[in-house]
Amino acid sequence: MKVGFKLFAEAFGPRELVDQAIRAEQAGFDFVEISDHFHPWLYSHGHSPFVWSVLGSIAERTDHIGLVTGVTCPTIRVHPAIVAQAAATTALLSEGRFTLGVGSGERLNEHVVGKGWPNAARRHEMLREAIQIIRLLWSGGYHSYDGRYLTLEDAQVFDLPEESPRIIVAAGGEQAALLAAEEGDGLFCTEPSKALTRVYQDTGGHGPRYAEVPLAWATNEGDAMDSARELFRFALTGWKVQSELPNPINFEAATALISRDAMRDVFACGPDPDKHMQVVRDFAAAGFDHLCLINAGPDPEGFFDFFERELSGMMRTMGRPG
């Protein structure tokens, strides 16, 4: 079992994210995962820095912790050739610690370049082509690609790591899980779905299975619930909504009636380690072996202390005999 920490780039500026990554390494996390957004989900979040600059800084300020994008959309806002170059550079700066998480994206971030927003089936095919382009460029030399949706003309990435990063593919449904098995090196999900891990493995997927685990630590349950609602109420809208709304103002409206009690149904809220571990075990039981902990609580440093004191040991011994 590998344990990661979610760097919530929508709620913190770039320097704070780097500091949190350093603290996560000190606390014993195996990796940090960071989203690749242009917009935050909600206006109240107030942040959304450029992920590749943040990753480069983290790579230089840490020694051994893994770095993962969770996730990059390499199709509309950023062409896969640019993602291939950015990921290769990040892998070099981190000396092989980088993993490229990719997905079909959200209108929230991708519409900003004015190229429209295709339907889900087309987005999946675009993602397939993008992964193929990235792998072509990572193989060295000049390449061209003439796909149905994406093209590449006579391009080469000159600075390549000796070993290419893994490509982990996000899946919110069975078709995307199949795509992860066919084109990716691993699976990335945000719900404890046995159905998705089963499709991935039954269709030939044999790489790591990442999932984001929703926790909200605070010294009392009420504060944790309030913070979870403030920061993560967008997560309760469901993927079909999350992928389609265009701007933070739309998410503010769509989440206005989500209550703090509703957050408690999804997030482990409060100081009780047993509640947090129950959510962790749900994801492990669904077949995930790389668990990235979200802290939707109000105190990042308190969460790091809680992880070191309570969660780390229990998570490291899950599934061991005796």
C-alpha positions in Angstrom: 0.0 0.0 0.0 1.3 3.4 -1.0 -0.1 6.5 0.8 -0.3 10.0 -0.8 -1.4 13.5 0.2 -3.6 15.6 -2.0 -2.2 19.1 -2.6 -5.5 21.0 -3.1 -4.3 23.6 -5.6 -7.6 25.4 -5.6 -7.4 26.5 -2.0 -3.7 27.3 -1.6 -1.2 29.5 -3.5 1.9 28.0 -5.1 4.3 28.7 -2.2 2.0 27.1 0.3 1.6 24.1 -1.9 5.4 23.6 -2.1 5.6 23.9 1.7 2.9 21.3 2.1 4.7 18.9 -0.2 7.8 19.3 1.9 5.8 18.7 5.1 4.2 15.6 3.5 7.6 14.2 2.8 8.6 14.8 6.4 5.4 13.1 7.6 6.2 10.0 5.7 3.8 10.1 2.7 4.9 8.2 -0.3 3.6 10.7 -2.9 1.8 14.0 -3.3 -0.9 14.5 -5.9 -1.9 17.8 -7.4 -4.7 18.9 -9.7 -4.0 20.6 -13.1 -6.7 23.3 -13.3 -7.0 26.7 -14.9 -10.0 27.7 -12.7 -10.8 26.7 -9.1 -14.1 24.8 -8.5 -15.5 27.7 -6.4 -14.8 31.4 -6.3 -14.2 31.1 -2.5 -11.3 28.8 -3.2 -9.4 31.7 -4.6 -6.4 29.9 -6.2 -5.4 27.9 -9.2 -1.6 28.1 -10.0 0.1 26.7 -13.0 0.8 23.1 -12.0 4.1 22.6 -13.9 5.8 25.5 -12.1 4.6 24.2 -8.8 5.9 20.6 -9.6 9.3 21.9 -10.7 9.7 23.8 -7.4 8.5 20.7 -5.4 11.0 18.5 -7.3 13.9 20.8 -6.2 12.7 21.2 -2.6 12.1 17.5 -1.8 14.3 14.4 -1.9 12.3 11.2 -2.3 8.5 11.8 -2.3 6.7 10.9 -5.5 4.9 13.6 -7.6 1.6 12.9 -9.4 -0.7 15.0 -11.5 -4.3 14.3 -10.5 -5.1 14.8 -13.3 -3.9 16.6 -16.5 -6.2 16.9 -19.5 -3.8 16.6 -22.5 -6.3 17.4 -25.3 -7.8 20.8 -25.5 -6.3 23.5 -23.2 -2.8 22.0 -23.6 -1.7 19.9 -26.6 -0.3 16.5 -25.7 3.1 17.5 -27.3 3.4 20.2 -24.6 2.3 17.8 -21.9 4.9 15.3 -23.1 7.6 17.9 -22.8 6.5 19.2 -19.4 6.2 15.7 -18.0 9.6 14.7 -19.3 11.2 17.8 -17.8 9.4 17.2 -14.4 10.7 13.6 -14.4 14.2 14.8 -15.0 14.0 17.5 -12.3 12.6 15.0 -9.8 15.1 12.3 -10.8 12.4 9.8 -11.8 9.8 10.5 -9.1 7.1 11.8 -11.4 3.9 10.0 -12.5 1.6 11.6 -15.2 -2.0 11.3 -14.3 -4.3 12.1 -17.3 -8.0 12.4 -17.8 -10.6 13.6 -20.3 -11.0 16.9 -18.4 -13.7 19.3 -17.3 -15.4 22.1 -19.2 -14.4 24.3 -16.2 -10.8 24.4 -17.3 -10.8 23.4 -21.0 -13.3 25.8 -22.4 -11.0 28.8 -21.8 -9.2 28.4 -25.1 -12.4 28.7 -27.1 -12.2 25.3 -28.8 -15.6 24.1 -27.6 -16.4 21.1 -25.4 -17.0 17.7 -27.0 -19.2 15.0 -25.7 -17.9 12.3 -23.4 -17.3 9.6 -26.1 -15.3 12.1 -28.2 -13.3 13.2 -25.1 -12.3 9.6 -24.5 -11.1 9.1 -28.0 -9.2 12.4 -27.8 -7.5 11.1 -24.7 -6.6 7.9 -26.3 -4.9 9.8 -29.2 -3.2 12.1 -26.7 -1.7 9.2 -24.8 -0.4 7.7 -28.0 1.2 11.0 -29.0 2.9 11.4 -25.6 4.3 7.9 -25.8 5.6 8.6 -29.4 7.4 11.6 -28.2 8.9 9.8 -25.2 10.3 7.2 -27.5 12.8 9.7 -28.9 13.4 11.2 -32.3 11.1 13.2 -34.6 7.5 12.1 -34.9 4.2 13.0 -36.7 0.7 11.8 -35.9 -2.5 12.2 -37.9 -5.4 11.2 -35.7 -9.1 11.7 -36.0 -9.0 14.6 -33.5 -5.4 15.4 -32.8 -2.3 15.9 -34.9 1.4 16.2 -34.4 3.8 17.6 -37.0 7.5 16.7 -37.1 8.1 17.1 -33.3 10.8 15.9 -30.9 11.2 16.2 -27.1 15.0 16.6 -26.6 15.3 16.2 -22.9 14.0 12.8 -21.9 14.5 10.7 -18.8 16.1 7.3 -19.1 12.8 5.7 -18.0 9.5 7.3 -19.1 7.0 8.3 -16.4 4.0 6.0 -15.8 0.7 7.3 -17.3 -2.2 6.8 -14.9 -5.6 7.2 -16.5 -8.6 8.7 -14.6 -11.9 6.8 -14.8 -15.4 7.8 -13.7 -17.1 5.0 -15.7 -16.4 1.7 -17.2 -15.4 3.0 -20.7 -12.7 5.1 -19.1 -11.6 2.1 -17.0 -11.3 0.1 -20.2 -9.2 3.0 -21.8 -7.0 2.9 -18.7 -6.3 -0.8 -19.2 -5.7 -0.4 -22.9 -3.6 2.7 -23.1 -2.4 3.5 -19.5 0.0 2.2 -16.9 -2.5 2.5 -14.1 -6.0 3.6 -13.0 -7.1 6.7 -11.1 -10.5 7.1 -9.4 -12.3 9.2 -6.9 -14.8 6.7 -5.6 -14.5 3.3 -3.9 -15.8 1.4 -6.9 -15.1 -2.3 -7.2 -16.8 -2.2 -10.6 -14.1 0.2 -12.0 -11.1 -1.8 -10.6 -12.7 -5.0 -11.8 -13.2 -3.7 -15.3 -9.6 -2.4 -15.3 -8.1 -5.7 -14.2 -10.4 -8.0 -16.2 -9.5 -6.2 -19.4 -5.7 -6.5 -18.9 -4.9 -3.6 -16.6 -2.2 -4.6 -14.1 -0.7 -1.3 -12.9 -1.2 0.7 -9.7 -4.7 1.8 -8.8 -4.9 5.3 -7.4 -7.9 6.7 -5.5 -8.6 9.9 -3.6 -9.8 9.2 0.0 -12.1 12.0 1.4 -11.2 12.9 4.9 -11.7 16.1 7.0 -9.7 16.3 10.2 -10.4 18.8 12.9 -10.4 18.7 16.7 -14.2 18.5 16.6 -16.7 17.1 14.1 -18.6 20.3 13.6 -15.5 22.3 12.5 -14.6 19.4 10.1 -18.1 19.3 8.6 -18.1 23.1 8.1 -14.7 23.1 6.4 -15.6 20.1 4.2 -18.7 21.9 3.0 -16.7 25.1 2.4 -13.9 23.5 0.5 -15.3 20.3 -1.1 -19.1 20.6 -1.6 -18.5 20.5 -5.3 -17.4 16.9 -5.0 -21.0 15.9 -4.1 -22.4 17.1 -7.5 -21.2 13.9 -9.3 -18.9 13.5 -12.2 -21.5 14.3 -14.9 -22.0 17.7 -13.3 -18.4 18.3 -12.5 -17.3 17.7 -16.1 -19.9 20.0 -17.7 -20.3 23.2 -15.7 -18.2 26.0 -17.2 -17.3 28.4 -14.4 -16.9 28.6 -10.6 -20.1 30.7 -10.4 -22.0 27.7 -11.8 -20.6 25.5 -9.1 -21.4 28.0 -6.4 -25.1 27.9 -7.6 -25.1 24.1 -8.0 -23.8 23.5 -4.5 -25.7 26.2 -2.6 -28.1 23.7 -1.0 -25.6 21.0 -0.1 -25.6 20.8 3.7 -22.8 20.2 6.2 -24.6 16.9 7.2 -24.4 15.8 3.6 -20.6 16.2 3.7 -20.5 13.8 6.7 -22.0 11.1 4.6 -19.0 11.2 2.2 -16.1 12.6 4.3 -14.8 11.2 7.5 -15.2 14.3 9.7 -13.6 15.0 13.1 -10.7 13.7 15.3 -11.7 10.0 15.5 -9.1 7.9 13.7 -11.4 4.9 13.5 -13.9 7.0 11.4 -11.1 8.0 9.0 -9.8 4.4 8.8 -13.2 3.1 7.9 -13.2 5.3 4.8 -9.7 4.3 4.0 -10.6 0.6 4.3 -13.6 1.1 1.9 -11.2 2.2 -0.8 -8.7 -0.6 0.0 -11.5 -3.2 -0.2 -12.5 -1.8 -3.6 -9.1 -2.8 -4.9 -7.1 0.4 -4.7 -3.4 0.2 -3.7 -2.3 3.9 -3.9 -4.5 5.9 -1.6 -4.2 9.7 -1.7 -5.6 11.3 1.4 -7.7 14.5 1.0 -7.8 16.7 4.0 -10.9 18.9 3.7 -10.4 20.1 7.3 -9.4 23.6 8.3 -5.9 22.9 9.6 -3.3 21.3 7.2 -0.5 21.2 9.9 -2.9 19.5 12.3 -3.8 16.9 9.7 -0.1 16.1 9.1 0.3 15.6 12.9 -2.8 13.4 13.0 -1.5 11.3 10.1 1.9 10.8 11.8 0.4 10.1 15.2 -2.7 8.0 14.2 -3.2 7.0 10.6 0.3 6.2 9.2 0.9 3.1 11.4 -2.7 1.7 10.8 -2.5 2.2 7.1 0.9 0.7 6.8 -0.3 -2.5 8.5 -3.5 -3.0 6.6 -3.8 -6.4 5.3 -0.7 -7.8 7.0 -1.2 -11.1 8.9 -1.1 -11.0 12.6 
